[in-house]
Amino acid sequence: MIRHRATPTAAVRVDHHSAVQLAAVTARGVARDCGLPGALPDQAAVIASELASNLDKHASDGTLYIQPTPLGAGVEILAADRGPGMPELERCLTDGYTTAGTLGVGLGAVSRMATHFTIRTGTDAGGGTWACARLTPPGDRETALQDVGSVCLAVEGEEDCGDARAVVQTGETRTAAVLDGLGHGSRAAEAAQVALRSFLADPGRPLPDLLTAMNRALRRTRGAAVGLLRLRPESADYCGIGNVRALTLSHTGVHHRLTGQPGVVGWSMPTPRTHGFPVPPGATVVLYSDGIDCRWAREPSPSLLRLPPSLLSAALAHGHRRLRDDATVLASRSPQTPRLP
């Protein structure tokens, strides 16, 4: 069984050159907390520094999102911005190519140092670029290749995050949870963490049983909205209470839009119902709390539809987050789904 390390995401907004150093320090700390051995925490710092420096020189409204890898051991560094995009992406990954009069080794160095590096640039109006660098222990490349991504952010100005998320993989089955404690701040965080512990105690149970157990555990808290997903190679089940949404994305658009039943887990929960739906090859299933503006799914851009789960999570959190609420997005392809180019 492979479990997600369910810690909130550290966000470093790159609005000044000093943010480059902050990004490096943050990445080194997260890598150490993940238990990465030897020089890997320093390598994580270099990767974060290069990505942040690239945002500082070339992008607008750029942010780094730093956290443990979605599954297994490792650190993940995500970069997202709002433009102007990279019209010659392949050349930008080549050492020596520069548009800012520098040595031109940034993205090439990141690609070499990371266990796995993914980058996409928007081709629609407004552009934007999204990158994901994963660094894992020697011999654990499979962790870096998992087609799952998530971002979990506290409301602006709060240290405690009232959202939580987790994903657990057993064989060819992946079970995910997005948990949204009512309101925000310390009491919402307490409710989310109680729900998280209940989920992780036995994540293989039927989804309605997981919700029933959470309902008992949350009775002394303010309660939470919960969305649960069980993902298999060709199908998925969703079971939710409250405003945690689920949908499927493919290159043709949005499918299977689902919202939790009305109620609150912990004090007014109805009998939970499970909804099954097919998952075509290459499709991505997305769970997200109401801190992500649901209007993104009305007419998502072609660039967004083509993003792999790690970059999709970063794009949604960066481009569609409500700053006055905790925000979580978790995206996954089926465990055995072939990757799209």
C-alpha positions in Angstrom: 0.0 0.0 0.0 1.3 3.4 -1.0 0.1 6.4 1.0 0.0 10.2 0.3 1.8 12.4 2.9 -1.1 14.6 3.7 0.6 17.9 4.6 -0.6 21.3 3.2 1.2 22.8 0.2 3.8 25.5 0.8 3.2 28.4 -1.6 6.0 30.9 -2.5 4.8 33.8 -4.6 7.6 35.1 -6.8 6.9 38.8 -6.9 10.4 39.9 -6.1 13.9 38.5 -6.6 14.2 37.8 -2.9 11.6 35.1 -3.4 14.2 32.9 -5.1 16.1 32.4 -1.9 12.8 31.8 0.0 11.9 29.1 -2.5 15.2 27.4 -2.1 15.0 27.4 1.7 11.4 26.1 1.6 12.2 23.3 -0.8 15.2 22.2 1.3 13.1 22.1 4.4 10.3 20.1 2.8 12.8 17.6 1.3 14.4 17.1 4.7 10.9 16.6 6.3 10.3 13.9 3.6 13.4 12.1 4.7 15.3 12.5 1.5 18.9 11.3 2.0 22.3 12.8 1.4 22.5 15.8 -1.0 18.9 15.5 -2.3 17.6 18.3 0.0 20.2 20.6 -1.5 19.3 19.5 -5.0 15.7 20.3 -4.2 16.8 23.8 -3.2 18.7 24.2 -6.5 15.6 23.1 -8.5 13.3 25.5 -6.6 15.8 28.3 -7.0 16.1 27.7 -10.8 12.3 27.5 -11.3 11.7 30.6 -9.1 14.5 32.5 -11.0 12.8 31.7 -14.3 9.5 33.0 -13.0 11.2 36.2 -11.7 12.9 36.9 -15.1 10.2 35.8 -17.6 6.8 35.4 -16.1 3.9 37.4 -14.6 2.1 36.3 -11.4 4.3 33.3 -10.8 4.1 31.0 -7.7 6.0 27.9 -6.6 4.0 25.2 -4.8 6.3 22.9 -2.8 5.1 19.7 -1.1 5.8 15.9 -0.7 5.1 13.8 -3.8 1.5 12.7 -4.1 2.4 9.0 -3.5 5.5 7.5 -1.9 8.6 9.3 -0.8 10.0 12.4 -2.4 9.5 16.1 -2.9 7.5 17.9 -5.6 8.1 21.5 -6.8 5.4 23.0 -9.0 5.7 26.3 -10.9 2.7 28.2 -12.3 2.3 31.6 -13.9 -0.1 33.6 -16.1 2.0 34.3 -19.0 3.3 35.1 -21.5 4.0 31.5 -22.3 7.0 29.8 -24.0 6.6 29.7 -27.8 9.8 27.7 -28.2 9.5 25.3 -25.3 12.0 22.7 -26.6 14.7 25.3 -27.1 14.1 26.7 -23.6 15.1 23.2 -22.2 18.4 23.3 -24.1 21.5 24.6 -22.2 22.7 27.9 -23.7 19.4 29.1 -24.8 18.4 32.4 -23.1 16.3 35.4 -23.7 17.5 37.3 -20.7 21.2 37.6 -21.3 22.1 34.8 -18.7 24.0 31.6 -19.1 20.7 29.8 -20.1 21.1 26.7 -17.9 18.0 27.0 -15.7 15.4 24.6 -17.1 18.0 22.3 -18.6 19.6 21.9 -15.1 16.2 21.3 -13.6 15.4 18.6 -16.2 18.7 16.8 -15.4 18.6 17.1 -11.6 14.9 16.1 -11.1 13.9 12.4 -11.1 11.1 13.4 -13.4 10.3 16.8 -15.0 7.2 17.9 -16.8 6.5 21.3 -18.4 3.7 22.6 -20.5 3.0 26.1 -21.9 -0.4 27.5 -22.8 -1.3 27.9 -26.5 -4.5 29.8 -25.8 -5.1 33.5 -25.2 -3.2 34.6 -22.1 -0.6 31.9 -22.3 0.8 30.6 -19.0 3.3 27.9 -18.2 3.2 25.1 -15.7 6.1 22.9 -14.6 6.5 20.0 -12.1 9.8 18.7 -10.9 9.8 15.6 -8.7 12.8 14.4 -6.7 12.8 10.9 -5.2 15.3 8.7 -3.5 17.7 6.6 -5.7 15.9 3.6 -7.1 12.4 5.0 -6.6 11.7 6.5 -10.1 8.2 4.9 -10.1 7.1 7.3 -7.4 8.0 10.3 -9.6 6.0 8.8 -12.6 2.7 8.4 -10.8 -0.2 10.1 -12.7 -1.6 11.9 -9.7 -1.3 15.4 -8.4 -2.8 17.6 -5.7 -2.5 21.1 -4.2 -3.9 22.0 -0.7 -3.7 25.7 0.3 -4.8 27.6 3.4 -6.9 30.8 3.1 -4.8 33.9 2.7 -3.5 35.1 6.0 -4.1 31.8 7.9 -1.5 29.3 9.1 -3.9 26.5 9.7 -5.5 24.9 6.7 -9.1 23.8 7.0 -8.8 21.5 4.0 -7.0 18.2 3.8 -6.5 15.5 1.2 -5.1 12.0 0.9 -4.7 9.3 -1.7 -3.9 5.6 -1.1 -3.0 3.1 -3.7 -3.4 -0.7 -3.3 -2.6 -2.7 -6.4 -4.6 -1.2 -9.3 -7.0 0.6 -7.0 -6.5 4.2 -5.9 -8.7 5.7 -3.2 -8.7 9.5 -2.7 -10.3 11.9 -0.2 -10.8 15.7 -0.3 -11.9 17.0 3.2 -13.1 20.5 3.8 -13.7 21.5 7.5 -16.5 24.0 7.8 -15.3 27.6 7.7 -11.5 28.1 8.0 -8.9 28.5 10.7 -7.9 26.3 13.6 -11.4 24.7 14.2 -11.8 23.9 10.5 -8.3 22.4 10.5 -9.2 20.3 13.5 -12.3 18.9 11.7 -10.3 18.2 8.5 -7.6 16.4 10.4 -10.0 14.2 12.4 -11.7 13.2 9.1 -8.3 12.5 7.6 -7.2 10.2 10.4 -10.5 8.3 10.1 -10.0 7.9 6.4 -6.4 6.6 6.8 -7.4 4.2 9.5 -8.9 1.8 6.9 -9.1 3.4 3.4 -10.0 0.1 1.7 -13.5 0.0 3.2 -16.6 0.6 1.0 -16.9 4.4 0.4 -20.3 4.7 2.3 -18.7 2.9 5.3 -15.8 5.4 5.2 -18.2 8.3 5.4 -20.2 6.7 8.2 -17.0 6.2 10.2 -16.1 9.9 9.6 -19.5 11.0 10.7 -19.0 9.3 14.1 -15.5 10.7 14.5 -16.5 14.3 13.6 -19.4 14.6 16.1 -17.3 16.7 18.6 -16.1 19.0 15.8 -17.8 21.6 13.6 -18.0 19.0 10.8 -16.8 18.8 7.3 -17.7 18.3 3.6 -16.1 15.2 2.2 -15.6 13.8 -1.3 -14.3 10.2 -1.7 -13.1 8.7 -5.0 -12.2 5.1 -5.8 -10.4 4.8 -9.1 -9.8 1.6 -11.0 -8.2 1.1 -14.5 -11.5 1.7 -16.4 -14.0 3.0 -13.9 -14.5 5.0 -10.7 -16.9 5.5 -7.8 -17.7 8.8 -6.1 -19.4 9.2 -2.7 -19.6 12.7 -1.1 -21.4 14.8 1.4 -21.3 18.6 1.0 -19.8 20.8 -1.6 -16.8 18.7 -2.8 -17.1 18.3 -6.6 -15.9 15.5 -8.9 -15.6 15.4 -12.7 -13.8 13.7 -15.5 -11.6 15.5 -18.0 -10.6 14.3 -21.4 -9.2 16.0 -24.4 -12.8 16.4 -25.7 -14.1 18.2 -22.6 -15.7 17.7 -19.2 -17.8 14.6 -18.3 -19.6 13.1 -15.2 -20.0 16.2 -13.1 -20.9 15.2 -9.6 -21.5 17.1 -6.3 -21.9 15.7 -2.8 -25.3 15.1 -1.2 -26.5 18.1 0.9 -25.4 17.8 4.5 -22.4 17.9 6.8 -20.3 15.0 7.9 -20.4 15.0 11.7 -23.9 16.3 12.5 -26.5 16.2 9.6 -25.3 13.5 7.3 -27.8 11.7 5.1 -27.4 8.0 4.1 -24.4 8.2 1.7 -24.9 7.1 -1.9 -22.2 5.9 -4.4 -22.2 6.9 -8.0 -20.2 4.8 -10.5 -19.0 6.1 -13.9 -16.6 4.9 -16.6 -13.1 6.4 -17.0 -11.9 6.4 -20.6 -8.2 5.7 -21.3 -6.2 8.9 -20.8 -8.9 10.7 -18.9 -8.3 12.5 -15.6 -10.7 12.5 -12.6 -10.7 15.6 -10.5 -11.9 16.2 -6.9 -11.9 19.7 -5.6 -13.2 21.7 -2.6 -15.3 24.9 -2.9 -12.2 27.0 -2.5 -11.7 26.3 -6.2 -14.1 28.3 -8.2 -16.3 25.8 -10.0 -16.8 28.1 -13.1 -13.4 26.8 -14.4 -15.2 23.7 -15.6 -17.8 25.4 -17.7 -15.6 25.9 -20.7 -12.0 24.8 -19.9 -9.4 25.8 -22.4 -7.9 23.2 -24.7 -4.5 23.7 -22.9 -6.1 22.9 -19.6 -7.7 19.7 -20.9 -4.4 18.4 -22.1 -2.5 18.9 -18.8 -1.3 15.8 -16.9 -2.7 15.5 -13.3 0.3 17.2 -11.6 0.2 20.3 -13.8 -3.6 20.4 -13.9 -3.7 20.6 -10.1 -1.2 23.5 -10.1 -3.1 25.3 -12.9 -6.5 25.0 -11.1 -5.1 26.1 -7.8 -3.2 29.0 -9.3 -5.8 30.2 -11.7 -9.1 29.5 -10.1 -8.5 29.7 -6.3 -10.8 31.7 -4.1 -8.4 33.6 -1.8 -11.0 33.8 1.0 -11.3 30.1 1.5 -9.1 27.1 1.9 -8.6 25.4 -1.5 -7.8 21.8 -2.5 -7.7 20.0 -5.8 -6.7 16.4 -6.4 -6.4 15.0 -9.9 -5.6 11.5 -11.0 -5.6 9.2 -14.0 -6.3 5.5 -13.5 -3.4 3.6 -12.1 -2.8 1.7 -15.3 -3.8 4.3 -17.8 -1.2 4.9 -20.5 0.3 8.4 -20.3 -0.6 10.9 -23.0 2.3 12.6 -24.7 
